[in-house]
Amino acid sequence: MTDIAISGLGKAFGGNRVVSDVSMHIQSGEFVAVLGPSGCGKTTLLRLIAGFERPDAGSIRFAGELASSASHHTPPEQRDLGIVFQNYALWPHMSVAENVGYSLKVTGVPAGERRRRVAEALKTVALDGMAERRPSDLSGGQRQRVALSRCLAARNGIVLLDEPLANLDVHLRAAMEHEFTRFHQASGSTMVYITHDQSEAMALADRVAVMDAGRLVQFAAPATLYREPATEMVAGFIGEGIVLPAEDIIADGAGRAQANILGAPVTLRCAPGERARRSAAIGLHPQDIRLAVPGETSLPARIRRLSYRGGSFRAEAVCEAAPETVLAFDLPEQAPLAPGAPVSLAIGDGWVIPALAA
Ligand code: ATP
């Protein structure tokens, strides 16, 4: 079993700092997703862990043993890791079984054991009837399962996955998510999964590391990212996050705060250490917004658009007090509202995004 300890990691290309002071400890057997927008440095972080790149600051340790630092570099082939790429990286001239067994052959595993491990790995990903096929005779999803079974057969302590579903259609992606979960349970490997798709990260990972412009901005369980985003970027990136300005925040020291949002008094959740502030950004989701009941404190708004979601409508409403502010929320299918209708919106359960550390 292998944990990964990353400390103060930095990497620049030319003058361009791509990974800045990243520290994180990935537990042995944990499934971690690294999530962020295009260009935030996710792939570079993965390449640093794999040993394809050398850091210019900080260190990476596997099971306590130094693998990378500015002055030390363990080559990729000496790191106990398997990699699943978005383009599968299978040998086209080899059969499925030969692809899966290749690394075992190179590392001198005897033929009998090799055959047994390959058969077992192919069975786990339900490809046992396809051992003699060539990769070109398989679908995209099947090829990705071959790549996974290669890591299973090799029994890698760490498996790195670089946007493995990027080339698959939406139905196959859902099926493959299940495949990754099964793989993780069967292998017990420590998994690091790179993606820009937040729903994939939230569905699969024990913890998600969110990166923004080369920095790790939050490393937490999916529910924590959703409920307690550390920055405005995380609040807007996770779920269908909405970020609103609030004023006159008064915290009670026990995780609750009062504030004004667009002139309406609201009760919010906040960190226990939160203090009184003149202004703050508030993170919300459509699920936190609903039609107010008569007499309830509310924001006046006007429906701009309704889109059918199957069983409900997603409504977008423009706030009267701030026409640039659009709030999205869900309306039951029977709701007798049309675009242009005035509504009163109640906001519940918003989160006071912590002030940035100086
Ligand atoms: P994407 O989701 O688009 O793949 P990413 O978050 O994985 O993005 P990286 O591929 O790590 O981001 O790239 C981060 C930045 O580093 C980009 O601006 C990229 O152009 C730059 N970069 C990556 N590799 C190199 C390299 N070998 N030489 C120079 N610049 C590089």
Boltz pocket constraint, residues with backbone or C-beta under 6 A from the ligand:
constraints:
  - pocket:
      binder: B
      contacts: [[A, 13], [A, 14], [A, 18], [A, 36], [A, 37], [A, 38], [A, 39], [A, 40], [A, 41], [A, 42], [A, 43], [A, 44], [A, 45], [A, 196]]
      max_distance: 6.0
